[in-house]
Amino acid sequence: MFSSRIKEHSEILNDTDHILINYILENEHRIKDLTIREVSEKNYVAYNTVVRFSKKLGYSGFSELKFLFGRNSEAELVVNEDTEDSDEGVKILQATNKLLTKSPLEQIAYKVYAAKEVFVYGVGDSEYYATVLSKNLTKVEKRIKVLERLYEVDNVIRDGSEETMIIFISAGGRTEEICNRARRTISKGIEVVSFTGDENSELATITSNNILFKYNLEVVHNENVSDLRGMHQAVMVFTKIYWDMFPVI
């Protein structure tokens, strides 16, 4: 439920987040009607601030926050025929599941487990999912570290070996600074895994270890408010396969 997520993630919530929490709770009776525009304008914050807040609570975005608000169980999404947004969310999850083939994921999971050290870097809003993936994989005895700055990626490329792995998470897979680094990483003999929402993206064509998900770019008022439920699904499905294959400590 929404309240339990607030408690779970309380340590990373700031003053702006608490303002948004209060606004949502004050308007919970019409939660399905709330829009990112209304929440941002009423609270004098950017569109992306609302999206980032939703992700801090473990949702893929504001759409999922609204859809799951108040549910006692959030293990599965159920189609709400009266909510167009929920229908779209279910379509994204269904499309993502079709892309997540078990056998290739198991092969990638084995490579992750075999690597001596693993680093994860998320581009933009994907940074949250880099943290989630790192925490999940760390439950299996392995050194996993999130890279927060590009110079940290450069340091790993410089100092890494064939026993090193870098996981890049990029929804569009077209960020030049990431694609260039992926090439350099591979040229050094370092293993690369990518999570991306476009199988034809530059990042996907560079790397051979691709974990794909459904992603539709959506920009409102120059803010990227794209639905990242597919990315969330990909991370969680891969996590489950990894946990099933190797002992959790």
C-alpha positions as CSV (number, residue, x, y, z in Angstrom):
1,M,0.0,0.0,0.0
2,F,1.0,3.6,-0.4
3,S,1.5,4.1,3.3
4,S,3.7,1.1,3.7
5,R,5.9,2.4,0.8
6,I,6.3,5.7,2.5
7,K,7.6,4.0,5.6
8,E,9.8,1.6,3.6
9,H,11.5,4.5,1.7
10,S,11.3,7.2,4.4
11,E,15.1,7.6,4.6
12,I,15.4,8.9,1.0
13,L,12.3,11.2,1.0
14,N,12.9,14.9,1.1
15,D,10.7,17.9,2.0
16,T,9.3,18.2,-1.5
17,D,8.4,14.5,-1.5
18,H,6.5,15.0,1.8
19,I,4.6,17.9,0.2
20,L,3.5,15.6,-2.6
21,I,2.6,12.9,-0.1
22,N,0.3,15.3,1.8
23,Y,-1.3,16.5,-1.5
24,I,-2.0,12.9,-2.6
25,L,-3.4,11.9,0.7
26,E,-5.6,15.0,0.8
27,N,-7.0,14.0,-2.6
28,E,-7.0,10.2,-2.2
29,H,-10.8,10.2,-2.8
30,R,-10.1,11.1,-6.4
31,I,-6.8,9.5,-6.9
32,K,-7.7,8.1,-10.3
33,D,-8.5,11.6,-11.6
34,L,-5.2,13.2,-10.5
35,T,-2.8,14.0,-13.3
36,I,0.9,14.8,-13.3
37,R,0.1,18.3,-14.5
38,E,-2.3,19.0,-11.6
39,V,0.0,17.6,-9.0
40,S,3.0,19.6,-10.4
41,E,1.2,22.9,-10.8
42,K,-0.7,22.7,-7.5
43,N,2.6,22.1,-5.7
44,Y,4.9,24.3,-7.8
45,V,7.2,21.5,-8.9
46,A,8.4,20.2,-12.3
47,Y,6.6,17.3,-14.0
48,N,9.7,15.2,-13.6
49,T,9.7,15.8,-9.9
50,V,6.4,14.0,-9.6
51,V,7.8,11.1,-11.7
52,R,11.0,10.9,-9.6
53,F,8.9,11.0,-6.4
54,S,6.8,8.0,-7.7
55,K,10.0,6.1,-8.5
56,K,11.4,6.7,-5.0
57,L,8.4,4.9,-3.6
58,G,9.1,1.9,-5.9
59,Y,6.6,2.7,-8.6
60,S,7.5,2.8,-12.3
61,G,5.9,6.2,-12.5
62,F,2.9,8.3,-11.4
63,S,0.5,6.1,-13.5
64,E,1.4,3.0,-11.5
65,L,1.2,4.9,-8.2
66,K,-2.4,5.9,-9.0
67,F,-3.3,2.4,-10.2
68,L,-1.9,0.6,-7.2
69,F,-2.8,3.2,-4.6
70,G,-4.5,1.6,-1.6
71,R,-4.3,-1.9,-2.8
72,N,-3.5,-4.5,-0.1
73,S,-1.6,-6.7,-2.6
74,E,0.5,-5.2,-5.3
75,A,2.0,-8.5,-6.5
76,E,-0.1,-8.5,-9.7
77,L,-1.6,-5.8,-11.9
78,V,-5.3,-6.3,-12.6
79,V,-7.0,-4.6,-15.5
80,N,-9.4,-1.9,-14.6
81,E,-11.8,-1.5,-17.5
82,D,-12.8,2.0,-16.4
83,T,-9.2,3.3,-16.5
84,E,-7.6,3.8,-19.8
85,D,-4.2,4.4,-18.1
86,S,-4.4,1.0,-16.4
87,D,-5.2,-0.7,-19.7
88,E,-2.1,0.9,-21.2
89,G,0.0,-0.2,-18.2
90,V,-1.2,-3.8,-18.6
91,K,-0.3,-3.7,-22.3
92,I,3.2,-2.5,-21.5
93,L,3.7,-5.4,-19.0
94,Q,2.3,-8.0,-21.4
95,A,4.5,-6.7,-24.3
96,T,7.5,-6.8,-21.9
97,N,6.8,-10.3,-20.8
98,K,6.9,-11.5,-24.4
99,L,10.4,-10.0,-24.8
100,L,11.7,-11.7,-21.6
101,T,12.7,-15.1,-22.8
102,K,13.9,-17.3,-19.9
103,S,16.8,-19.1,-21.6
104,P,18.7,-16.0,-22.7
105,L,18.1,-14.4,-19.3
106,E,19.5,-17.5,-17.6
107,Q,22.6,-17.2,-19.7
108,I,23.0,-13.6,-18.7
109,A,22.4,-14.4,-15.1
110,Y,25.2,-17.0,-15.2
111,K,27.6,-14.4,-16.6
112,V,26.6,-11.9,-13.9
113,Y,27.2,-14.6,-11.2
114,A,30.6,-15.6,-12.8
115,A,31.9,-12.1,-12.9
116,K,34.4,-11.1,-10.2
117,E,32.9,-7.6,-9.9
118,V,29.8,-6.1,-11.3
119,F,28.9,-2.4,-11.8
120,V,25.5,-0.9,-12.7
121,Y,24.9,2.5,-14.4
122,G,21.5,3.9,-15.1
123,V,20.9,6.8,-17.5
124,G,18.7,9.6,-16.2
125,D,15.5,8.2,-14.7
126,S,16.9,4.7,-15.1
127,E,19.3,5.5,-12.2
128,Y,16.6,4.4,-9.7
129,Y,16.4,1.0,-11.4
130,A,20.2,0.7,-11.3
131,T,19.9,1.0,-7.5
132,V,17.0,-1.5,-7.3
133,L,18.9,-4.1,-9.5
134,S,22.1,-3.6,-7.4
135,K,20.3,-4.2,-4.1
136,N,18.5,-7.3,-5.5
137,L,21.6,-8.9,-6.9
138,T,23.6,-8.1,-3.7
139,K,21.3,-10.5,-1.9
140,V,23.3,-13.2,-3.6
141,E,26.9,-13.1,-2.3
142,K,28.6,-10.9,-4.9
143,R,30.1,-7.4,-5.1
144,I,27.7,-5.2,-6.9
145,K,28.1,-1.4,-7.1
146,V,26.0,1.4,-8.6
147,L,28.0,3.9,-10.6
148,E,26.5,7.4,-10.2
149,R,28.8,9.5,-12.3
150,L,30.3,9.0,-15.8
151,Y,33.8,9.4,-14.5
152,E,33.2,6.4,-12.3
153,V,32.3,4.4,-15.4
154,D,35.5,5.7,-17.0
155,N,37.5,4.5,-14.0
156,V,36.0,1.0,-14.3
157,I,36.7,0.8,-18.0
158,R,40.3,1.9,-17.3
159,D,40.9,-0.4,-14.3
160,G,38.6,-3.3,-15.2
161,S,39.6,-6.8,-16.4
162,E,38.0,-9.7,-18.2
163,E,36.5,-10.6,-14.8
164,T,34.6,-7.3,-14.6
165,M,31.1,-6.6,-15.9
166,I,29.2,-3.3,-16.5
167,I,25.4,-3.3,-16.7
168,F,24.0,-0.3,-18.6
169,I,20.3,0.6,-18.1
170,S,19.0,3.0,-20.7
171,A,15.3,3.2,-21.7
172,G,16.0,4.6,-25.2
173,G,19.4,3.1,-25.7
174,R,20.6,6.0,-27.8
175,T,22.5,8.2,-25.4
176,E,25.8,8.9,-27.2
177,E,27.9,9.1,-24.1
178,I,26.7,5.7,-22.9
179,C,27.0,4.0,-26.3
180,N,30.6,5.3,-26.7
181,R,31.5,3.9,-23.3
182,A,29.8,0.6,-24.0
183,R,32.1,0.3,-27.1
184,R,35.2,1.2,-25.1
185,T,34.1,-1.3,-22.4
186,I,33.8,-4.1,-24.9
187,S,37.1,-3.2,-26.6
188,K,38.8,-3.7,-23.2
189,G,37.4,-7.2,-23.0
190,I,35.0,-6.3,-20.2
191,E,31.6,-7.9,-20.3
192,V,28.6,-5.6,-21.0
193,V,24.9,-6.2,-20.3
194,S,22.2,-3.8,-21.3
195,F,18.6,-3.2,-20.2
196,T,16.9,-1.2,-23.0
197,G,13.5,-0.5,-24.4
198,D,14.5,-0.5,-28.1
199,E,16.0,-3.6,-29.7
200,N,17.1,-1.5,-32.7
201,S,18.8,1.1,-30.5
202,E,22.5,1.7,-30.8
203,L,23.2,0.3,-27.4
204,A,21.3,-2.9,-28.2
205,T,23.3,-3.4,-31.4
206,I,26.6,-2.8,-29.6
207,T,26.0,-5.4,-26.9
208,S,25.2,-9.1,-27.2
209,N,23.7,-9.4,-23.7
210,N,20.5,-7.5,-24.1
211,I,17.5,-7.5,-21.7
212,L,14.6,-5.9,-23.6
213,F,11.4,-4.3,-22.4
214,K,8.5,-2.3,-23.8
215,Y,9.1,1.5,-23.8
216,N,7.2,4.4,-25.4
217,L,8.9,7.8,-25.3
218,E,6.5,10.5,-24.0
219,V,7.5,14.1,-23.5
220,V,5.2,16.8,-22.0
221,H,6.3,20.4,-21.6
222,N,9.9,19.3,-22.4
223,E,9.8,16.8,-19.5
224,N,10.3,13.1,-20.1
225,V,7.3,11.5,-18.4
226,S,7.5,8.1,-20.2
227,D,6.0,5.1,-18.5
228,L,8.8,2.9,-17.2
229,R,6.7,-0.1,-16.1
230,G,8.4,-2.2,-18.7
231,M,11.8,-1.4,-17.3
232,H,10.5,-2.2,-13.8
233,Q,9.2,-5.5,-15.0
234,A,12.4,-6.4,-16.8
235,V,14.4,-5.8,-13.6
236,M,12.1,-7.8,-11.4
237,V,11.8,-10.8,-13.8
238,F,15.6,-10.9,-14.2
239,T,16.0,-10.7,-10.4
240,K,13.6,-13.6,-9.9
241,I,15.5,-15.8,-12.4
242,Y,18.8,-14.8,-10.7
243,W,17.5,-15.7,-7.3
244,D,16.1,-19.0,-8.5
245,M,19.5,-19.9,-10.0
246,F,21.7,-18.9,-7.2
247,P,21.4,-19.0,-3.4
248,V,20.2,-15.9,-1.6
249,I,22.3,-15.1,1.5
